[in-house]
């Protein structure tokens, strides 16, 4: 299944995408795409519905963030061997974890806002893992039973805030609009191998990232297992699993960063596409 949310910010409605690419409203069955709806039991309940019996949404308009009320937005840094190489970083011995503020979350095609005083706003196409059943001290072998599905993420980053302003990475990752998620959550049964997905990103039509989840250092089951040793993972939490090479910071001979008026497009095989316009903060 592909689960999504449509409507204006703060008034989104739950829906699914049927086999013909039509949006079908789920409001008569669930309040939102969040929490218990994403557990194994919740997903099974939705899977039992006949999509054609659901109201057709002929003009869904804006797509909202594919998951509502995200409790934790956990990110993994330097998790692609080829991306670590382009930045000159050492391959991590354990996953590098940091948090992205949930207030950064926006719809997949909403504007990306360049923060005030930003000089180095950058892009990162990433595979998002959406947690289903609660995970606490889970084994690597059992980890996938706690995954509801996957989504596309643009882990927008301000590199000066991240690396040159002291402290941890969070301040460079958490500006409003720095977390576009969606267009939909694709349930795990539809993705045979999350470690073999093509991923890409362009800026103003120029190819910047063209990679694959094959080059992940730590795979999805290991990440769910590993993170659950340090904190419980709740239904609707999101793990952003790292990015392949091609970020602005890594461009030679000089890095290239975003400015207002640019168009970012990105996608992951089987998970859909996003498109954002960059604008200056008010």
C-alpha positions as CSV (number, residue, x, y, z in Angstrom):
1,X,0.0,0.0,0.0
2,X,0.9,3.6,-0.5
3,X,-0.5,5.8,2.4
4,X,-0.6,9.5,2.1
5,X,-2.1,12.7,3.4
6,X,-3.7,15.5,1.3
7,X,-5.0,19.0,2.0
8,X,-3.7,22.3,3.4
9,X,-1.3,22.4,6.3
10,X,-2.9,21.5,9.5
11,X,-6.0,20.2,7.8
12,X,-4.7,17.1,5.9
13,X,-6.8,14.0,5.4
14,X,-5.6,10.4,5.3
15,X,-5.8,8.5,2.0
16,X,-4.2,5.7,0.0
17,X,-3.1,5.5,-3.6
18,X,-4.9,2.8,-5.5
19,X,-3.5,0.5,-8.2
20,X,-4.5,3.0,-10.9
21,X,-2.8,5.9,-9.2
22,X,-6.0,7.4,-7.8
23,X,-6.2,9.0,-4.4
24,X,-8.8,7.3,-2.2
25,X,-10.0,8.9,1.1
26,X,-9.5,7.0,4.3
27,X,-11.3,9.4,6.6
28,X,-14.1,7.0,7.2
29,X,-11.7,4.4,8.6
30,X,-8.8,6.3,10.3
31,X,-8.3,9.7,11.7
32,X,-4.8,10.2,10.3
33,X,-1.7,8.4,9.0
34,X,0.0,8.2,12.4
35,X,0.6,6.1,15.5
36,X,-1.5,2.9,15.8
37,X,-2.5,3.1,12.1
38,X,1.1,2.2,11.2
39,X,1.4,-0.8,13.4
40,X,1.3,-4.3,11.9
41,X,-2.3,-4.6,13.1
42,X,-3.2,-1.2,11.7
43,X,-1.6,-1.8,8.3
44,X,-3.4,-5.2,8.1
45,X,-6.7,-3.5,8.8
46,X,-6.2,-1.1,6.0
47,X,-4.9,-3.8,3.6
48,X,-8.2,-5.6,4.1
49,X,-10.2,-2.7,2.6
50,X,-11.2,-2.7,-1.0
51,X,-9.7,0.6,-2.4
52,X,-12.5,0.9,-4.9
53,X,-15.0,1.1,-2.1
54,X,-13.3,4.3,-0.7
55,X,-14.3,7.8,-1.9
56,X,-12.3,8.9,-4.9
57,X,-10.5,12.2,-4.4
58,X,-10.5,13.8,-7.9
59,X,-8.4,16.8,-7.1
60,X,-6.3,16.1,-4.0
61,X,-4.3,19.3,-4.4
62,X,-1.4,19.6,-2.0
63,X,0.2,16.5,-0.5
64,X,1.1,16.9,3.1
65,X,3.8,15.1,5.1
66,X,3.1,11.4,4.6
67,X,3.2,10.7,8.4
68,X,1.5,12.9,11.0
69,X,2.6,13.6,14.6
70,X,6.1,12.2,14.2
71,X,7.5,11.7,17.6
72,X,11.2,11.3,16.7
73,X,13.0,12.2,13.5
74,X,16.3,10.3,13.8
75,X,19.0,10.7,11.2
76,X,22.1,8.7,10.4
77,X,25.2,10.6,9.3
78,X,27.9,9.4,6.9
79,X,26.1,6.1,6.2
80,X,27.2,5.7,2.6
81,X,30.8,4.7,1.9
82,X,30.9,6.8,-1.3
83,X,29.5,9.9,0.4
84,X,32.0,9.6,3.3
85,X,34.7,9.4,0.7
86,X,33.6,12.6,-1.1
87,X,33.6,14.5,2.2
88,X,36.9,13.1,3.3
89,X,35.4,11.6,6.4
90,X,36.5,8.3,8.0
91,X,34.1,5.4,7.7
92,X,32.2,5.2,11.0
93,X,32.7,2.2,13.2
94,X,29.2,2.6,14.6
95,X,26.2,4.6,13.2
96,X,26.4,8.3,13.7
97,X,23.1,9.4,15.1
98,X,21.6,12.9,15.4
99,X,18.1,14.3,15.7
100,X,16.2,16.6,13.3
101,X,13.5,18.7,14.9
102,X,10.0,17.5,13.9
103,X,9.0,21.1,13.2
104,X,11.2,20.8,10.1
105,X,8.8,18.3,8.6
106,X,6.9,19.5,5.5
107,X,5.0,18.1,2.5
108,X,7.0,16.6,-0.3
109,X,6.4,19.5,-2.7
110,X,6.3,22.4,-0.2
111,X,8.9,25.2,-0.5
112,X,12.3,24.8,1.0
113,X,13.0,28.0,3.1
114,X,16.6,29.2,3.1
115,X,17.2,30.3,6.7
116,X,18.3,33.9,7.5
117,X,22.1,34.3,7.3
118,X,22.4,31.0,5.6
119,X,25.4,30.6,3.2
120,X,25.6,26.9,2.8
121,X,22.1,25.3,2.5
122,X,22.5,21.8,0.9
123,X,20.5,18.9,-0.3
124,X,20.4,15.2,0.6
125,X,18.2,12.5,-0.9
126,X,17.6,9.8,1.7
127,X,15.6,6.6,2.3
128,X,13.3,7.1,5.3
129,X,12.2,4.1,7.5
130,X,8.8,4.5,9.2
131,X,8.5,2.6,12.4
132,X,5.3,0.5,12.9
133,X,5.3,-1.6,16.1
134,X,7.2,-0.3,19.0
135,X,10.9,-1.4,19.0
136,X,12.9,-1.7,22.2
137,X,16.1,-3.7,22.4
138,X,15.1,-5.6,19.3
139,X,17.5,-8.0,17.5
140,X,18.7,-7.5,14.0
141,X,16.8,-10.6,12.9
142,X,13.5,-9.3,14.3
143,X,14.0,-5.6,13.3
144,X,12.0,-5.6,10.1
145,X,8.9,-6.8,12.0
146,X,8.9,-3.3,13.6
147,X,9.0,-1.4,10.2
148,X,5.8,-0.1,8.8
149,X,7.3,1.0,5.5
150,X,9.5,3.5,3.7
151,X,9.4,7.1,2.4
152,X,11.4,9.5,0.5
153,X,13.2,12.3,2.4
154,X,15.2,15.4,1.5
155,X,17.4,15.9,4.5
156,X,18.0,19.6,3.8
157,X,21.1,20.8,5.7
158,X,22.8,24.1,6.4
159,X,26.5,23.2,6.5
160,X,27.8,26.3,8.2
161,X,25.3,25.9,11.0
162,X,26.0,22.2,11.1
163,X,29.8,22.2,11.2
164,X,31.1,25.7,11.9
165,X,28.9,27.0,14.7
166,X,29.9,24.6,17.5
167,X,28.1,21.8,19.1
168,X,26.2,19.0,17.4
169,X,24.7,18.7,13.9
170,X,21.1,19.3,14.9
171,X,21.2,23.1,14.5
172,X,22.2,22.7,10.8
173,X,19.4,20.1,10.2
174,X,16.3,21.5,11.9
175,X,15.3,24.8,10.2
176,X,11.6,25.0,9.2
177,X,11.0,23.1,5.9
178,X,14.3,21.1,6.2
179,X,12.4,17.8,6.4
180,X,10.2,17.2,3.3
181,X,8.7,13.6,3.6
182,X,6.6,11.7,1.1
183,X,4.8,11.7,-1.2
184,X,3.6,8.5,0.6
185,X,4.6,5.8,3.0
186,X,5.1,2.6,1.0
187,X,4.4,-0.4,3.2
188,X,7.3,-2.8,3.6
189,X,5.6,-5.6,1.7
190,X,6.0,-3.6,-1.5
191,X,9.8,-3.1,-1.2
192,X,11.5,-6.5,-1.7
193,X,15.0,-5.2,-0.9
194,X,15.5,-1.8,0.7
195,X,19.2,-2.2,0.1
196,X,18.9,-2.2,-3.7
197,X,17.0,1.0,-4.6
198,X,18.2,3.6,-7.1
199,X,18.1,7.2,-5.8
200,X,18.6,10.6,-7.5
201,X,18.4,14.3,-7.1
202,X,18.7,17.3,-9.5
203,X,18.9,21.0,-8.9
204,X,17.6,23.2,-11.8
205,X,17.7,20.1,-14.0
206,X,21.4,19.4,-13.3
207,X,22.0,15.9,-11.9
208,X,23.7,16.1,-8.5
209,X,23.0,12.8,-6.8
210,X,22.7,9.5,-8.6
211,X,23.3,6.6,-6.2
212,X,21.8,3.5,-4.6
213,X,21.0,2.2,-1.2
214,X,23.5,-0.6,-2.0
215,X,26.3,1.5,-0.7
216,X,24.9,2.0,2.7
217,X,27.4,1.1,5.4
218,X,24.8,0.1,8.0
219,X,21.6,-1.5,6.5
220,X,18.0,-1.0,7.6
221,X,17.7,-4.0,9.9
222,X,20.9,-3.1,11.7
223,X,19.9,0.5,12.1
224,X,16.5,-0.3,13.7
225,X,18.3,-2.9,16.0
226,X,21.1,-0.5,16.9
227,X,18.9,2.6,17.6
228,X,16.5,0.5,19.7
229,X,19.4,-0.2,22.1
230,X,19.6,3.5,23.0
231,X,15.9,4.6,22.8
232,X,12.6,3.0,22.2
233,X,11.2,3.5,18.7
234,X,7.5,4.3,18.6
235,X,4.9,3.9,15.8
236,X,5.3,6.8,13.4
237,X,8.9,7.6,14.3
238,X,11.1,8.1,11.2
239,X,14.7,7.1,10.6
240,X,16.5,9.0,7.8
241,X,19.3,6.6,6.8
242,X,21.9,8.7,5.1
243,X,22.7,10.0,1.6
244,X,24.8,8.9,-1.4
245,X,27.5,11.2,-2.9
246,X,26.7,14.3,-4.8
247,X,25.8,16.8,-2.1
248,X,26.7,20.4,-2.6
249,X,29.4,20.3,0.1
250,X,31.3,17.6,-1.8
251,X,31.4,19.3,-5.3
252,X,34.9,19.9,-6.6
253,X,36.8,22.2,-7.0
254,X,34.3,24.4,-5.1
255,X,31.2,23.5,-3.1
256,X,27.9,24.6,-4.5
257,X,25.0,25.6,-2.3
258,X,21.3,26.5,-2.7
259,X,19.9,30.0,-3.1
260,X,16.3,31.2,-3.5
261,X,14.6,30.6,-6.8
262,X,16.0,27.1,-7.5
263,X,14.0,23.8,-8.1
264,X,15.0,20.6,-6.4
265,X,13.7,17.3,-7.7
266,X,14.4,13.9,-6.1
267,X,13.2,10.4,-6.1
268,X,13.9,6.8,-4.9
269,X,12.9,3.8,-6.9
270,X,9.5,2.6,-5.8
271,X,8.9,5.5,-3.3
272,X,7.9,8.3,-5.6
273,X,9.3,11.8,-6.3
274,X,9.4,15.2,-4.7
275,X,9.9,18.7,-6.1
276,X,10.6,21.8,-4.1
277,X,11.2,25.5,-4.8
278,X,13.7,27.3,-2.7
279,X,12.7,30.6,-1.2
280,X,14.3,33.1,1.3
281,X,13.0,33.2,4.9
282,X,10.7,36.1,5.6
